[in-house]
Amino acid sequence: MAFRALGGRPVYRDKSHNLVDAMAAIFNENERLHICIAPEGTRSNVAKLKTGFYYIALKANVPLIPVGFDWPRKLIIIGSPYTLPASMQLIWCLFMRFSLRFMVSRKTG
């Protein structure tokens, strides 16, 4: 409910919608726009990250800003912007270095 109230829109993954081009066009139509994309593509643990966030930023000519959740301290940490074009491998390395600070196990239940 809050997601839509804040202007959020779901991504329908049942078929290809050329989301990279659509998002790049939305960036180009707006003077100011912030979006949040989980590179995992899901709320579950994954073995491989999705790459759409990188291609959206590249095509829209906007920086990538990593965000981390420090669960023990209940903080959201916003990192420094990464300006593109940088290789996908470099972005992965920078994101992983940033993310290592937040990789702690959370107790459930």
Contact map, one row per residue, 1 for C-alpha under 8 A:
1111100000000000000000000000000000000000000000000000000000000000000000000000000000000000000000000000000000000
1111110000000000000000000000000000000000000000000000000000000000000000000000000000000000000000000000000000000
1111111110000000000000000000000000000000000000000000000000000000000000000000000000000000000000000000000000000
1111111110000000000000000000000000000000000000000000000000000000000000000000000000000000000000000000000000000
1111111100000000000000000000000000000000000000000000000000000000000000000000000000000000000000000000000000000
0111111100000000000000000000000000000000000000000000000000000000000000000000000000000000000000000000000000000
0011111110000000000000000000000000000000000000000000000000000000000000000000000000000000000000000000000000000
0011111111000000000000000000000000000000000000000000000000000000000000000000000000000000000000000000000000000
0011001111100000000000000000000000000000000000000000000000000000000000000000000000000000000000000000000000000
0000000111110000000000000000000000000000000000000000000000000000000000000000000000000000000000000000000000000
0000000011111000000000000000000000000000000000000000000000000000000000000000000000000000000000000000000000000
0000000001111110000000000000000000000000000000000000000000000000000000000000000000000000000000000000000000000
0000000000111111000000000000000000000000000000000000000000000000000000000000000000000000000000000000000000000
0000000000011111000000000000000000000000000000000000000000000000000000000000000000000000000000000000000000000
0000000000011111100000000000000000000000000000000000000000000000000000000000000000000000000000000000000000000
0000000000001111111000000000000000000000000000000000000000000000000000000000000000000000000000000000000000000
0000000000000011111000000000000000000000000000000000000000000000000000000000000000000000000000000000000000000
0000000000000001111111000000000000000000000000000000000000000000000000000000000000000000000000000000000000000
0000000000000001111111100000000000000000000000000000000000000000000000000000000000000000000000000000000000000
0000000000000000011111110000000000000000000000000001101100100000000000000000000000000000000000000000000000000
0000000000000000011111111000000000000000000000000000000100100000000000000000000000000000000000000000000000000
0000000000000000011111111100000000000000000000000000000000000000000000000000000000000000000000000000000000000
0000000000000000001111111110000000000000000000000000000100010000000000000000000000000000000000000000000000000
0000000000000000000111111111000000000000000000000000000110110000000000000000000000000000000000000000000000000
0000000000000000000011111111100000000000000000000000000000010000000000000000000000000000000000000000000000000
0000000000000000000001111111110000000000000000000000000000000000000000000000000000000000000000000000000000000
0000000000000000000000111111111110000000000000000000000000010000000000000000000000000000000000000000000000000
0000000000000000000000011111111000000000000000000000000000010000000000000000000000000000000000000000000000000
0000000000000000000000001111111000000000000000000000000000000000000000000000000000000000000000000000000000000
0000000000000000000000000111111110000000000000000000000000000000000000000000000000000000000000000000000000000
0000000000000000000000000011111110000000000000000000000000000000000000000000000000000000000000000000000000000
0000000000000000000000000010011111000000000000000000000000000000000000000000000000000000000000000000000000000
0000000000000000000000000010011111100000000000000000000000000000000000000000000000000000000000000000000000000
0000000000000000000000000000000111110000000000000000000000000000000000000000000000000000000000000000000000000
0000000000000000000000000000000011111000000000000000000000000000000000000000000000000000000000000000000000000
0000000000000000000000000000000001111100000000000000000000000000000000000000000000000000000000000000000000000
0000000000000000000000000000000000111110100000000000100000000000000000000000000000000000000000000000000000000
0000000000000000000000000000000000011111110000000000000000000000000000000000000000000000000000000000000000000
0000000000000000000000000000000000001111100000001111100000000000000000000000000000000000000000000000000000000
0000000000000000000000000000000000000111111111011100000000000000000000000000000000000000000000000000000000000
0000000000000000000000000000000000001111111000001100000000000000000000000000000000000000000000000000000000000
0000000000000000000000000000000000000101111110000000000000000000000000000000000000000000000000000000000000000
0000000000000000000000000000000000000001111110000000000000000000000000000000000000000000000000000000000000000
0000000000000000000000000000000000000001011111000000000000000000000000000000000000000000000000000000000000000
0000000000000000000000000000000000000001011111100000000000000000000000000000000000000000000000000000000000000
0000000000000000000000000000000000000001000111111000000000000000000000000000000000000000000000000000000000000
0000000000000000000000000000000000000000000011111000000000000000000000000000000000000000000000000000000000000
0000000000000000000000000000000000000001000001111100000000000000000000000000000000000000000000000000000000000
0000000000000000000000000000000000000011100001111110000000000000000000000000000000000000000000000000000000000
0000000000000000000000000000000000000011100000011111100000000000000000000000000000000000000000000000000000000
0000000000000000000000000000000000000010000000001111111000000000000000000000000000000000000000000000000000000
0000000000000000000100000000000000000010000000000111111100000000000000000000000000000000000000000000000000000
0000000000000000000100000000000000001010000000000111111110000000000000000000000000000000000000000000000000000
0000000000000000000000000000000000000000000000000011111111000001000000000000000000000001000000000000000000000
0000000000000000000100000000000000000000000000000011111111100000000000000000000000000000000000000000000000000
0000000000000000000110110000000000000000000000000001111111110000000000000000000000000000000000000000000000000
0000000000000000000000010000000000000000000000000000111111111111000000000000000000010000000000000000000000000
0000000000000000000000000000000000000000000000000000011111111100000000000000000000011000000000000000000000000
0000000000000000000110010000000000000000000000000000001111111000000000000000000000000000000000000000000000000
0000000000000000000000111011000000000000000000000000000111111100000000000000000000000000000000000000000000000
0000000000000000000000000000000000000000000000000000000011111110000000000000000000010000000000000000000000000
0000000000000000000000000000000000000000000000000000000011011111000000000000000000110000000000000000000000000
0000000000000000000000000000000000000000000000000000000010001111100000000000000011110000000000000000000000000
0000000000000000000000000000000000000000000000000000010010000111110000000000000011110000000000000000000000000
0000000000000000000000000000000000000000000000000000000000000011111000000000011111000000000000000000000000000
0000000000000000000000000000000000000000000000000000000000000001111100000000011110000000000000100100000000000
0000000000000000000000000000000000000000000000000000000000000000111110000001111000000000000000000000000000000
0000000000000000000000000000000000000000000000000000000000000000011111000001111000000000000000000110010000000
0000000000000000000000000000000000000000000000000000000000000000001111100111100000000000000000000000010000000
0000000000000000000000000000000000000000000000000000000000000000000111111111100000000000000000000000010000000
0000000000000000000000000000000000000000000000000000000000000000000011111110000000000000000000000000010001000
0000000000000000000000000000000000000000000000000000000000000000000001111100000000000000000000000000000000000
0000000000000000000000000000000000000000000000000000000000000000000001111110000000000000000000000000000000000
0000000000000000000000000000000000000000000000000000000000000000000011111111000000000000000000000000000000000
0000000000000000000000000000000000000000000000000000000000000000000011101111100000000000000000000000000000000
0000000000000000000000000000000000000000000000000000000000000000001111000111110000000000000000000000000000000
0000000000000000000000000000000000000000000000000000000000000000001111000011111000000000000000000000000000000
0000000000000000000000000000000000000000000000000000000000000000111100000001111100000000000000000000000000000
0000000000000000000000000000000000000000000000000000000000000000111100000000111110000000000000000100000000000
0000000000000000000000000000000000000000000000000000000000000000110000000000011111000000000000000000000000000
0000000000000000000000000000000000000000000000000000000000000011110000000000001111100000000000000000000000000
0000000000000000000000000000000000000000000000000000000000000011100000000000000111110000001000000000000000000
0000000000000000000000000000000000000000000000000000000000000111000000000000000011111100000000000000000000000
0000000000000000000000000000000000000000000000000000000011001111000000000000000001111110000000000000000000000
0000000000000000000000000000000000000000000000000000000001000000000000000000000000111110000000000000000000000
0000000000000000000000000000000000000000000000000000000000000000000000000000000000111111011000000000000000000
0000000000000000000000000000000000000000000000000000000000000000000000000000000000011111111000000000000000000
0000000000000000000000000000000000000000000000000000010000000000000000000000000000000111111100000000000000000
0000000000000000000000000000000000000000000000000000000000000000000000000000000000000011111110000000000000000
0000000000000000000000000000000000000000000000000000000000000000000000000000000000000111111111000000000000000
0000000000000000000000000000000000000000000000000000000000000000000000000000000001000111111111100000000000000
0000000000000000000000000000000000000000000000000000000000000000000000000000000000000001111111110000000000000
0000000000000000000000000000000000000000000000000000000000000000000000000000000000000000111111111000000000000
0000000000000000000000000000000000000000000000000000000000000000000000000000000000000000011111111100000000000
0000000000000000000000000000000000000000000000000000000000000000010000000000000000000000001111111110000000000
0000000000000000000000000000000000000000000000000000000000000000000000000000000000000000000111111111000000000
0000000000000000000000000000000000000000000000000000000000000000000000000000000000000000000011111111100000000
0000000000000000000000000000000000000000000000000000000000000000010100000000001000000000000001111111100000000
0000000000000000000000000000000000000000000000000000000000000000000100000000000000000000000000111111111000000
0000000000000000000000000000000000000000000000000000000000000000000000000000000000000000000000011111111000000
0000000000000000000000000000000000000000000000000000000000000000000000000000000000000000000000001111111000000
0000000000000000000000000000000000000000000000000000000000000000000111100000000000000000000000000011111100000
0000000000000000000000000000000000000000000000000000000000000000000000000000000000000000000000000011111110000
0000000000000000000000000000000000000000000000000000000000000000000000000000000000000000000000000000011111000
0000000000000000000000000000000000000000000000000000000000000000000000000000000000000000000000000000001111100
0000000000000000000000000000000000000000000000000000000000000000000000100000000000000000000000000000000111110
0000000000000000000000000000000000000000000000000000000000000000000000000000000000000000000000000000000011111
0000000000000000000000000000000000000000000000000000000000000000000000000000000000000000000000000000000001111
0000000000000000000000000000000000000000000000000000000000000000000000000000000000000000000000000000000000111
